[in-house]
């Protein structure tokens, strides 16, 4: 029996495992890097062991340090979570050699699927349909997909549409894979465009029972990473579901699998092609849990202790949809900083690795939480999810909440017409700007004209009134007078923000103030009452106005602005904190618009910084290996004029 479990991971998956352990009476141990010292998963564990350092290679990926943490804490079992060492056969074997219980598949099964090249060969032998592997030097056809043989999560993956791009993208994929997984092996296969990404959850015990717990649809992706997942798929027939589940069971049996795992496929029409097998729990496992009424972590622990599964898995019921809430901007660039407020409520499940006040580090994946809606129908699950996202309070770090709401309310998504190109240019969202203004997740019913480019004046008016109320509360003289009182009024009172400007005295036509406090404003317009929660943080100077339609994020313009430091025209600025991985130009080089200038490594991904226009590189301010902060000047390109 397991008595004390160490989770060799961080964030929401560590908290997820701890939650089940508490129900089973199992003592828990967290490990943490220096940036994670105050993270929620550390506070929730019974014991915690520091892994000195910040980078994953020095902490969560260091097998020796993790095993030392097991010995120091008295753990008798290890759960790897997902990512990091979860699919490392060497780590699994080291855990077993240390006399500990490994909550995962046999090392041999991990090794068999750890190389995607070898996995495809094994799957073909098992009768599982696969795509052909192509020559990385000369594939003979385009478009193709360059893929890392190790790991997952979209890292080390590149789409190549022309032969001239191949060598550069192969090398980039190798570097990223080596950095993320310690293995730079890549391979090339045909790109099956506009296919559905479908995966089957499998669970196997040591007594030859293998379950296939239905399928999950994971087609909506950006940067080859999943954004929305659901169970069951809206586009899979009963006959195709049976084929997929049978293929997944064959795959598991072929490698002697034990524990929870996922077999992934691409599906276009009736064509099915094996993608990979993830020998671990998946990020999206909650949708399967809700639909099948199981706790997959509990089943993992019971199987690791030698228990036998029932002969047949439970029948599915209802529909579940999960979205991944990321700290990233509209260009999918990860964001870091302090998450001032994090509150997601409603009829949804929230699996998060953060809380109000958490610091989002540049060293790790930018996912904040998974939000999951469940209902008797797909429409019900989506409706619950949309409502929870719109009403969520997310302050301090830019998130992809807008994008998620746009996806979930898109007619194509509502019709179940999803594929891996859903977010690509030309896809249902047309690849255009994701934000129409600073009203994040705004509800269409809330719009009534524009104020300074903002879709609705009421949130801006609420911000102005709350700030005025706060000023009166801080007043040291004549505090009893109304805000802005004058015995002779010369002009209307205005509030100016970078995003909008509003006159709040006199009030706009048809608007009445029911109440105005520094943190809450109630307005009535045309007989309809609206409540706004207002928050302001001195650290970033922004005002956040939460309401039923979403959140307006506003930046007040000071009456007497401080002098600002101007950067030279043509400056390329770092979009996020990171490390300079490679500089591809020198002063004096001529560049064309879109040409790579340098590559930053942040949050386990490579981010290519491109020239914004044709021009000449006049200066390069950084070199390989240098750490830079967001906004730092990386290089200067003098634009060519005709």
C-alpha positions as CSV (number, residue, x, y, z in Angstrom):
1,X,0.0,0.0,0.0
2,X,1.1,3.5,-0.8
3,X,1.4,5.7,2.3
4,X,3.4,8.7,1.2
5,X,3.4,9.9,-2.5
6,X,5.8,12.4,-4.0
7,X,4.6,14.2,-7.1
8,X,7.6,14.9,-9.3
9,X,5.9,17.9,-10.9
10,X,4.4,21.3,-10.2
11,X,1.3,23.5,-10.7
12,X,-2.1,22.2,-11.4
13,X,-1.2,18.5,-12.0
14,X,0.5,18.3,-8.6
15,X,-2.6,19.9,-6.9
16,X,-4.8,17.5,-8.9
17,X,-3.0,14.4,-7.6
18,X,-2.9,15.8,-4.0
19,X,-6.6,16.2,-4.1
20,X,-7.2,12.5,-4.7
21,X,-4.5,11.6,-2.2
22,X,-6.3,13.5,0.5
23,X,-9.5,11.5,-0.2
24,X,-7.6,8.2,0.0
25,X,-5.6,9.2,3.2
26,X,-2.3,9.2,1.4
27,X,0.4,11.6,2.7
28,X,1.8,13.9,0.0
29,X,5.2,15.4,-0.8
30,X,5.8,18.4,-3.2
31,X,9.0,19.3,-4.9
32,X,9.6,22.9,-5.9
33,X,12.1,25.1,-7.7
34,X,13.1,28.6,-6.3
35,X,10.5,30.4,-8.5
36,X,7.8,28.0,-7.1
37,X,8.7,28.5,-3.4
38,X,5.3,30.2,-2.8
39,X,3.3,28.2,-5.3
40,X,-0.1,26.7,-4.2
41,X,1.0,23.2,-4.8
42,X,3.8,23.6,-2.2
43,X,1.4,24.9,0.4
44,X,-1.1,22.1,-0.1
45,X,1.4,19.2,0.3
46,X,2.0,17.7,3.7
47,X,5.8,17.9,3.1
48,X,7.8,19.9,0.5
49,X,11.4,19.6,-0.7
50,X,13.3,22.4,-2.4
51,X,15.1,21.7,-5.7
52,X,17.6,24.6,-5.8
53,X,17.6,26.6,-9.0
54,X,15.1,27.9,-11.5
55,X,15.5,26.1,-14.9
56,X,13.7,22.8,-15.4
57,X,17.0,21.1,-16.3
58,X,18.3,21.9,-12.8
59,X,15.1,21.1,-10.9
60,X,12.2,19.2,-12.1
61,X,14.2,17.3,-14.8
62,X,17.0,16.3,-12.5
63,X,16.5,12.7,-11.7
64,X,19.1,12.6,-8.9
65,X,17.6,15.5,-7.1
66,X,14.1,14.1,-7.3
67,X,15.2,10.8,-5.9
68,X,17.1,12.6,-3.1
69,X,13.8,14.4,-2.3
70,X,12.1,11.0,-2.0
71,X,14.7,9.8,0.5
72,X,14.6,13.0,2.5
73,X,10.8,13.0,2.8
74,X,10.3,9.3,3.3
75,X,8.1,8.9,0.2
76,X,7.4,5.4,-0.8
77,X,5.8,6.2,-4.2
78,X,6.2,8.6,-7.1
79,X,3.6,10.1,-9.4
80,X,5.2,11.9,-12.4
81,X,2.2,14.0,-13.5
82,X,2.7,15.1,-17.1
83,X,5.5,16.8,-18.8
84,X,9.0,16.9,-17.3
85,X,10.1,13.3,-16.4
86,X,6.7,11.7,-16.9
87,X,7.7,9.9,-20.0
88,X,11.3,9.3,-19.1
89,X,12.0,5.5,-19.0
90,X,15.3,6.1,-17.2
91,X,13.5,7.9,-14.4
92,X,10.8,5.2,-14.1
93,X,13.5,2.6,-13.8
94,X,15.4,4.6,-11.2
95,X,12.3,5.0,-9.1
96,X,11.8,1.2,-9.2
97,X,15.5,0.5,-8.5
98,X,15.2,2.7,-5.4
99,X,12.5,0.4,-4.1
100,X,9.7,2.9,-4.6
101,X,6.2,2.4,-6.2
102,X,6.1,3.9,-9.7
103,X,2.6,5.3,-10.5
104,X,3.0,4.8,-14.2
105,X,3.6,2.3,-17.0
106,X,6.6,-0.1,-17.0
107,X,9.8,1.5,-18.2
108,X,9.8,-0.8,-21.2
109,X,6.5,0.6,-22.3
110,X,7.6,4.2,-21.9
111,X,10.8,3.4,-23.9
112,X,8.8,1.7,-26.6
113,X,6.6,4.9,-27.1
114,X,9.3,7.4,-26.1
115,X,10.7,7.4,-29.6
116,X,7.9,8.3,-32.0
117,X,9.9,6.8,-34.8
118,X,10.1,3.4,-33.1
119,X,6.5,3.8,-31.9
120,X,5.2,4.1,-35.5
121,X,7.0,0.9,-36.4
122,X,5.5,-1.0,-33.4
123,X,2.0,0.3,-34.2
124,X,2.3,-0.8,-37.8
125,X,3.2,-4.3,-36.5
126,X,0.1,-4.2,-34.2
127,X,-2.2,-3.3,-37.1
128,X,-2.7,0.3,-36.1
129,X,-2.8,2.6,-39.1
130,X,0.2,5.0,-39.4
131,X,1.4,7.8,-41.7
132,X,4.7,7.1,-43.6
133,X,7.9,8.5,-42.3
134,X,9.8,10.7,-44.8
135,X,13.5,11.5,-45.3
136,X,14.3,14.6,-43.2
137,X,16.8,15.8,-45.8
138,X,14.5,15.3,-48.9
139,X,11.0,14.3,-48.0
140,X,9.9,14.4,-51.6
141,X,6.5,16.1,-50.9
142,X,5.2,19.2,-49.2
143,X,3.6,20.3,-46.9
144,X,5.3,18.2,-44.2
145,X,5.4,18.1,-40.4
146,X,8.7,18.1,-38.6
147,X,8.2,16.4,-35.2
148,X,10.4,15.7,-32.1
149,X,10.8,12.0,-31.5
150,X,10.6,12.6,-27.8
151,X,8.1,14.5,-25.6
152,X,5.0,16.3,-26.7
153,X,3.0,19.5,-26.1
154,X,3.8,20.9,-29.5
155,X,7.5,21.4,-28.7
156,X,9.9,20.5,-31.4
157,X,7.1,20.6,-34.0
158,X,7.2,22.6,-37.2
159,X,5.1,22.8,-40.4
160,X,7.1,23.2,-43.5
161,X,5.5,24.1,-46.8
162,X,8.6,24.7,-49.1
163,X,11.9,22.9,-49.5
164,X,13.8,26.1,-48.8
165,X,12.5,26.3,-45.3
166,X,13.2,22.7,-44.4
167,X,16.8,22.8,-43.1
168,X,16.1,25.8,-40.8
169,X,13.0,24.3,-39.4
170,X,14.5,20.9,-38.8
171,X,17.4,22.5,-36.9
172,X,15.1,24.7,-34.9
173,X,12.9,21.7,-34.0
174,X,16.0,19.8,-32.9
175,X,17.2,22.6,-30.6
176,X,13.8,23.0,-29.0
177,X,13.3,19.3,-28.5
178,X,16.8,18.9,-26.9
179,X,16.1,21.8,-24.6
180,X,12.7,20.5,-23.5
181,X,13.3,16.7,-23.5
182,X,17.0,16.2,-23.6
183,X,16.7,14.5,-27.0
184,X,17.1,16.4,-30.3
185,X,15.9,13.5,-32.6
186,X,13.3,14.6,-35.1
187,X,11.5,13.0,-38.0
188,X,9.3,14.1,-40.9
189,X,5.9,12.9,-42.0
190,X,3.2,14.1,-44.4
191,X,1.0,16.9,-43.0
192,X,-2.6,15.8,-42.9
193,X,-4.3,19.1,-43.0
194,X,-7.8,19.9,-41.7
195,X,-8.0,16.7,-39.9
196,X,-9.5,16.1,-36.5
197,X,-7.1,15.4,-33.6
198,X,-8.8,12.5,-31.7
199,X,-7.4,10.6,-28.7
200,X,-8.5,7.6,-26.8
201,X,-8.0,7.3,-23.1
202,X,-6.8,3.8,-22.1
203,X,-6.3,2.3,-18.7
204,X,-4.7,-1.1,-18.1
205,X,-4.0,-3.2,-15.0
206,X,-1.5,-6.0,-14.4
207,X,-4.1,-8.7,-14.9
208,X,-4.5,-8.2,-18.7
209,X,-7.5,-6.0,-18.6
210,X,-7.4,-2.9,-20.9
211,X,-10.1,-0.3,-20.9
212,X,-10.8,2.2,-23.7
213,X,-12.7,5.1,-22.1
214,X,-14.0,6.6,-25.2
215,X,-12.5,9.4,-27.3
216,X,-11.6,13.1,-26.8
217,X,-11.6,15.7,-29.5
218,X,-8.5,18.0,-29.3
219,X,-8.5,19.7,-32.7
220,X,-8.6,23.4,-31.6
221,X,-4.9,24.2,-31.2
222,X,-2.4,27.0,-31.5
223,X,1.3,26.4,-31.9
224,X,0.4,22.7,-32.1
225,X,-0.7,22.9,-28.5
226,X,-4.3,22.1,-27.5
227,X,-6.6,24.9,-26.4
228,X,-10.0,23.2,-26.3
229,X,-10.8,19.5,-25.6
230,X,-14.1,17.7,-25.3
231,X,-15.6,14.3,-24.7
232,X,-17.2,12.8,-26.8
233,X,-16.1,14.2,-30.1
234,X,-19.0,15.9,-32.0
235,X,-17.7,14.6,-35.3
236,X,-17.1,10.9,-34.7
237,X,-19.6,8.2,-35.7
238,X,-20.3,5.2,-33.5
239,X,-18.6,2.9,-36.1
240,X,-15.5,5.2,-36.2
241,X,-15.4,5.4,-32.4
242,X,-15.3,1.6,-32.2
243,X,-12.4,1.4,-34.7
244,X,-10.5,4.0,-32.7
245,X,-11.0,2.3,-29.4
246,X,-10.1,-1.1,-30.8
247,X,-6.9,0.4,-32.3
248,X,-6.0,2.0,-29.0
249,X,-6.5,-1.3,-27.1
250,X,-4.2,-3.1,-29.6
251,X,-1.6,-0.4,-29.1
252,X,-1.7,-0.8,-25.4
253,X,-1.5,-4.6,-25.5
254,X,1.4,-4.5,-28.0
255,X,3.7,-2.8,-25.5
256,X,2.4,-4.5,-22.3
257,X,0.9,-1.3,-21.0
258,X,-0.1,-0.7,-17.4
259,X,-1.7,2.4,-16.0
260,X,-3.3,5.4,-17.6
261,X,-2.3,6.5,-21.1
262,X,-3.6,8.1,-24.3
263,X,-3.4,6.9,-27.9
264,X,-3.7,9.8,-30.3
265,X,-4.9,9.8,-33.9
266,X,-5.5,12.1,-36.8
267,X,-8.9,11.5,-38.4
268,X,-10.0,13.0,-41.8
269,X,-13.2,11.5,-43.1
270,X,-12.9,7.7,-42.7
271,X,-9.1,7.9,-42.7
272,X,-7.4,7.2,-39.4
273,X,-3.6,7.6,-38.7
274,X,-1.8,7.0,-35.5
275,X,-0.1,10.1,-34.1
276,X,1.6,9.1,-30.9
277,X,1.0,7.4,-27.5
278,X,1.4,9.5,-24.4
279,X,2.5,7.1,-21.6
280,X,1.1,9.3,-18.8
281,X,-2.0,11.1,-17.7
282,X,-3.1,13.9,-20.1
283,X,-3.8,17.5,-19.3
284,X,-7.4,17.0,-20.7
285,X,-8.2,13.9,-18.5
286,X,-11.0,15.8,-16.6
287,X,-13.4,15.6,-19.6
288,X,-13.1,11.8,-19.6
289,X,-13.5,11.7,-15.8
290,X,-16.8,13.8,-15.9
291,X,-18.3,11.8,-18.8
292,X,-17.4,8.4,-17.5
293,X,-17.8,9.1,-13.8
294,X,-14.3,8.0,-12.8
295,X,-11.3,9.4,-10.9
296,X,-8.4,8.5,-13.2
297,X,-5.8,9.5,-10.6
298,X,-7.4,7.1,-8.0
299,X,-7.4,4.4,-10.6
300,X,-3.8,5.0,-11.4
301,X,-2.9,4.6,-7.7
302,X,-5.0,1.5,-7.3
303,X,-3.5,-0.1,-10.4
304,X,0.0,0.8,-9.1
305,X,-0.9,-1.1,-5.9
306,X,-1.8,-4.2,-7.9
307,X,-5.6,-3.9,-8.0
308,X,-7.6,-5.4,-10.8
309,X,-10.0,-3.3,-13.0
310,X,-13.5,-4.5,-13.6
311,X,-13.9,-6.3,-16.9
312,X,-15.7,-3.4,-18.6
313,X,-15.3,0.3,-18.2
314,X,-18.3,2.5,-17.0
315,X,-20.7,3.7,-19.7
316,X,-20.4,7.4,-20.7
317,X,-23.1,9.9,-19.9
318,X,-23.4,13.6,-20.9
319,X,-20.8,15.9,-22.5
320,X,-17.8,17.8,-21.1
321,X,-15.7,20.6,-22.7
322,X,-12.4,21.8,-21.3
323,X,-10.5,25.0,-22.1
324,X,-6.9,25.9,-21.2
325,X,-6.6,29.3,-19.7
326,X,-3.1,30.6,-20.6
327,X,-1.1,33.7,-19.7
328,X,-0.6,34.9,-23.2
329,X,-1.4,37.7,-25.5
330,X,-3.4,37.8,-28.8
331,X,-0.3,36.7,-30.7
332,X,0.0,33.6,-28.5
333,X,3.1,35.1,-26.8
334,X,3.4,33.9,-23.2
335,X,3.2,36.5,-20.5
336,X,4.8,36.7,-17.1
337,X,4.2,38.8,-14.0
338,X,2.0,38.9,-10.9
339,X,-1.5,37.5,-11.2
340,X,-3.2,40.1,-9.0
341,X,-6.6,38.4,-8.9
342,X,-7.7,34.9,-10.0
343,X,-11.3,33.9,-9.4
344,X,-13.2,31.5,-11.7
345,X,-16.6,30.3,-10.4
346,X,-19.9,29.0,-11.6
347,X,-21.1,25.5,-12.6
348,X,-17.7,24.4,-13.8
349,X,-14.7,22.5,-12.6
350,X,-11.5,24.5,-12.2
351,X,-8.1,22.7,-12.1
352,X,-5.5,25.5,-11.5
353,X,-1.9,25.8,-10.5
354,X,-2.2,29.4,-9.4
355,X,-4.2,31.7,-7.2
356,X,-4.5,35.4,-6.5
357,X,-1.0,36.8,-6.0
358,X,0.8,34.0,-7.9
359,X,3.9,35.0,-9.8
360,X,3.8,33.7,-13.4
361,X,7.4,32.7,-14.1
362,X,9.1,32.8,-17.6
363,X,10.6,29.4,-16.8
364,X,7.5,27.2,-17.2
365,X,4.5,26.6,-19.3
366,X,2.1,29.6,-19.2
367,X,-1.1,27.6,-18.5
368,X,-2.9,29.1,-15.5
369,X,-5.8,26.6,-15.3
370,X,-8.1,24.2,-17.0
371,X,-11.8,25.2,-16.8
372,X,-14.3,22.4,-17.6
373,X,-18.0,22.5,-18.2
374,X,-20.2,19.4,-18.0
375,X,-23.8,18.9,-18.9
376,X,-26.3,16.5,-20.3
377,X,-25.7,18.0,-23.7
378,X,-22.8,19.7,-25.5
379,X,-24.7,22.9,-25.7
380,X,-25.3,22.9,-21.9
381,X,-21.6,22.2,-21.2
382,X,-20.5,25.1,-23.5
383,X,-23.0,27.5,-22.0
384,X,-21.8,26.9,-18.5
385,X,-18.2,27.3,-19.7
386,X,-18.9,30.6,-21.5
387,X,-20.7,32.1,-18.5
388,X,-17.9,31.2,-16.1
389,X,-15.2,32.6,-18.4
390,X,-17.1,35.9,-18.9
391,X,-17.5,36.3,-15.2
392,X,-14.0,35.3,-14.2
393,X,-11.9,37.9,-12.5
394,X,-8.4,37.8,-14.0
395,X,-6.3,40.8,-13.2
396,X,-2.6,41.6,-13.7
397,X,-1.6,39.3,-16.5
398,X,-2.9,39.2,-20.0
399,X,-4.8,35.9,-20.7
400,X,-6.4,34.1,-23.6
401,X,-9.9,34.4,-22.0
402,X,-11.1,36.4,-25.0
403,X,-9.9,33.8,-27.5
404,X,-11.6,31.0,-25.5
405,X,-15.0,32.8,-25.5
406,X,-14.6,33.6,-29.2
407,X,-14.0,29.9,-30.0
408,X,-16.8,28.6,-27.8
409,X,-19.4,31.1,-29.3
410,X,-18.2,30.6,-32.9
411,X,-20.9,29.1,-35.1
412,X,-18.5,26.5,-36.6
413,X,-17.5,25.3,-33.1
414,X,-21.2,25.2,-32.1
415,X,-21.8,23.0,-35.2
416,X,-18.9,20.7,-34.2
417,X,-17.0,21.7,-37.4
418,X,-13.6,21.6,-35.8
419,X,-10.2,20.6,-37.2
420,X,-6.5,21.3,-36.5
421,X,-6.7,24.4,-38.7
422,X,-9.5,26.0,-36.7
423,X,-7.3,28.9,-35.5
424,X,-5.1,29.2,-38.5
425,X,-5.5,32.0,-41.1
426,X,-8.4,31.1,-43.3
427,X,-10.0,29.0,-40.5
428,X,-13.3,29.8,-38.8
429,X,-11.8,32.6,-36.8
430,X,-10.1,34.0,-39.9
431,X,-6.8,34.5,-38.1
432,X,-7.6,38.2,-37.5
433,X,-7.2,40.3,-34.3
434,X,-8.7,38.5,-31.3
435,X,-9.4,41.7,-29.4
436,X,-11.9,44.4,-30.6
437,X,-10.8,46.6,-27.7
438,X,-10.0,46.4,-24.1
439,X,-13.4,44.8,-23.2
440,X,-12.1,41.3,-22.6
441,X,-14.8,38.7,-23.3
442,X,-17.5,41.4,-23.8
443,X,-21.0,40.2,-24.4
444,X,-22.7,41.5,-27.6
445,X,-25.7,42.6,-25.6
446,X,-23.5,45.0,-23.7
447,X,-22.6,47.1,-26.7
448,X,-24.2,50.5,-27.3
449,X,-22.0,52.6,-29.4
450,X,-18.3,53.4,-29.0
451,X,-16.4,55.6,-26.6
452,X,-12.9,56.3,-27.7
453,X,-12.7,52.9,-29.5
454,X,-14.3,51.0,-26.5
455,X,-17.4,49.1,-27.4
456,X,-19.5,50.2,-24.4
457,X,-19.3,53.3,-22.3
458,X,-20.7,51.9,-19.1
459,X,-17.6,50.1,-17.9
460,X,-15.5,53.2,-18.6
461,X,-18.0,55.3,-16.8
462,X,-18.0,52.9,-13.8
463,X,-14.2,53.2,-13.7
464,X,-14.4,57.0,-13.7
465,X,-17.0,57.1,-10.9
466,X,-15.1,54.6,-8.8
467,X,-11.9,56.6,-9.1
468,X,-13.8,59.8,-8.1
469,X,-15.3,58.0,-5.1
470,X,-11.9,56.8,-4.0
471,X,-10.5,60.3,-4.3
472,X,-13.2,61.7,-2.1
473,X,-12.6,58.9,0.5
474,X,-8.9,59.9,0.6
475,X,-9.7,63.6,0.9
476,X,-8.2,65.3,3.9
477,X,-10.2,68.6,3.6
478,X,-13.8,69.2,2.9
479,X,-14.4,65.5,2.7
480,X,-18.2,66.0,3.0
481,X,-18.5,67.8,-0.3
482,X,-19.6,65.8,-3.4
483,X,-16.8,64.7,-5.7
484,X,-15.8,67.5,-8.1
485,X,-18.0,70.1,-6.5
486,X,-17.6,73.7,-7.9
487,X,-19.7,76.7,-7.2
488,X,-19.2,77.8,-10.8
489,X,-18.8,75.0,-13.2
490,X,-16.8,75.8,-16.3
491,X,-16.7,72.5,-18.1
492,X,-17.8,68.9,-17.9
493,X,-15.8,66.4,-15.8
494,X,-13.9,63.8,-17.8
495,X,-11.9,60.8,-17.1
496,X,-9.1,59.9,-19.6
497,X,-7.7,56.4,-20.1
498,X,-5.3,55.2,-22.8
499,X,-8.2,53.1,-24.2
500,X,-11.1,55.6,-23.9
501,X,-12.3,58.9,-22.6
502,X,-15.7,59.5,-20.9
503,X,-17.7,62.5,-19.6
504,X,-19.1,61.5,-16.2
505,X,-20.5,64.8,-15.0
506,X,-23.1,65.4,-16.5
507,X,-23.9,61.7,-17.0
508,X,-24.6,60.4,-20.5
509,X,-28.2,60.5,-21.6
510,X,-30.4,57.9,-20.0
511,X,-27.9,56.8,-17.4
512,X,-28.6,57.1,-13.6
513,X,-26.1,56.3,-10.8
514,X,-27.7,54.0,-8.3
515,X,-24.5,53.7,-6.2
516,X,-20.8,54.6,-6.6
517,X,-18.2,53.3,-4.3
518,X,-14.5,52.8,-4.9
519,X,-14.9,49.1,-5.5
520,X,-18.5,48.9,-6.8
521,X,-20.6,51.0,-9.1
522,X,-24.3,50.4,-9.9
523,X,-25.7,52.2,-13.0
524,X,-29.1,52.1,-14.6
525,X,-29.6,52.7,-18.3
526,X,-32.9,52.6,-20.0
527,X,-34.5,50.8,-17.1
528,X,-31.8,48.1,-16.9
529,X,-29.5,48.0,-13.8
530,X,-25.8,47.0,-14.3
531,X,-23.4,46.2,-11.5
532,X,-19.6,46.7,-11.9
533,X,-16.8,45.6,-9.6
534,X,-13.8,47.9,-9.9
535,X,-10.3,47.0,-8.8
536,X,-7.1,49.1,-9.0
537,X,-3.6,48.0,-8.2
538,X,-0.8,50.6,-7.6
539,X,1.8,48.2,-8.9
540,X,0.6,48.2,-12.5
541,X,-1.6,51.4,-12.4
542,X,-4.5,49.7,-14.2
543,X,-8.2,49.7,-13.5
544,X,-10.1,46.5,-13.9
545,X,-13.9,46.7,-14.3
546,X,-15.6,43.3,-14.1
547,X,-19.2,43.0,-15.2
548,X,-21.6,40.4,-16.6
549,X,-20.1,40.8,-20.1
550,X,-16.4,40.4,-19.2
551,X,-13.7,42.7,-18.0
552,X,-12.6,46.2,-19.2
553,X,-8.9,46.7,-18.5
554,X,-8.2,50.5,-18.5
555,X,-5.0,52.5,-18.1
556,X,-5.6,56.0,-16.5
557,X,-3.8,58.9,-18.2
558,X,-2.2,61.0,-15.4
559,X,-2.9,64.8,-15.3
560,X,0.8,65.4,-15.1
561,X,2.6,62.5,-16.8
562,X,6.1,61.6,-15.8
563,X,8.8,61.9,-18.5
564,X,9.1,58.7,-20.5
565,X,12.2,57.1,-22.0
566,X,11.8,57.0,-25.7
567,X,13.4,54.2,-27.8
568,X,15.0,54.8,-31.1
569,X,12.8,54.3,-34.2
570,X,13.1,50.8,-35.6
571,X,13.8,49.2,-32.2
572,X,12.9,45.6,-31.8
573,X,11.7,45.1,-28.3
574,X,11.6,41.8,-26.3
575,X,8.0,40.7,-26.1
576,X,8.6,38.8,-22.9
577,X,11.5,37.9,-20.5
578,X,13.7,35.2,-21.9
579,X,17.1,34.1,-22.9
580,X,18.7,34.9,-26.3
581,X,19.1,31.6,-28.0
582,X,20.5,32.8,-31.3
583,X,21.3,36.1,-33.1
584,X,20.9,35.7,-36.9
585,X,22.0,39.2,-38.1
586,X,24.9,41.6,-37.6
587,X,25.1,45.4,-37.9
588,X,25.1,46.4,-41.5
589,X,23.0,43.4,-42.7
590,X,20.1,44.1,-45.0
591,X,16.9,42.4,-43.9
592,X,13.5,41.9,-45.4
593,X,10.1,42.1,-43.6
594,X,9.5,38.9,-41.7
595,X,13.1,37.7,-41.8
596,X,14.3,36.2,-38.5
597,X,16.5,38.6,-36.5
598,X,17.0,36.5,-33.4
599,X,15.4,33.8,-31.3
600,X,14.3,34.0,-27.7
601,X,13.7,31.0,-25.5
602,X,11.0,31.5,-22.9
603,X,8.5,29.2,-21.2
604,X,10.1,26.1,-22.8
605,X,9.4,27.4,-26.3
606,X,11.4,29.2,-29.1
607,X,10.1,32.6,-30.1
608,X,11.3,34.0,-33.4
609,X,11.7,37.8,-33.5
610,X,11.3,39.0,-37.0
611,X,12.1,42.2,-38.9
612,X,8.9,44.4,-39.0
613,X,9.9,45.9,-42.3
614,X,12.6,45.9,-45.0
615,X,15.7,47.7,-43.8
616,X,19.3,47.7,-42.5
617,X,20.4,46.4,-39.1
618,X,22.1,49.5,-37.5
619,X,22.7,47.9,-34.1
620,X,22.4,44.6,-32.1
621,X,22.1,45.1,-28.4
622,X,22.3,41.4,-27.2
623,X,24.3,38.3,-27.7
624,X,23.7,34.6,-27.4
625,X,22.9,33.4,-23.8
626,X,21.9,36.8,-22.5
627,X,18.8,37.1,-20.3
628,X,16.6,40.0,-21.3
629,X,13.5,41.6,-19.7
630,X,10.3,42.4,-21.4
631,X,10.6,45.6,-23.4
632,X,14.4,45.5,-23.7
633,X,15.8,46.7,-27.0
634,X,17.2,43.8,-28.9
635,X,18.2,45.4,-32.1
636,X,17.5,48.4,-34.3
637,X,16.5,48.2,-37.9
638,X,16.5,51.4,-40.0
639,X,13.6,51.1,-42.4
640,X,14.3,51.7,-46.1
641,X,12.5,54.5,-47.6
642,X,11.7,54.8,-51.3
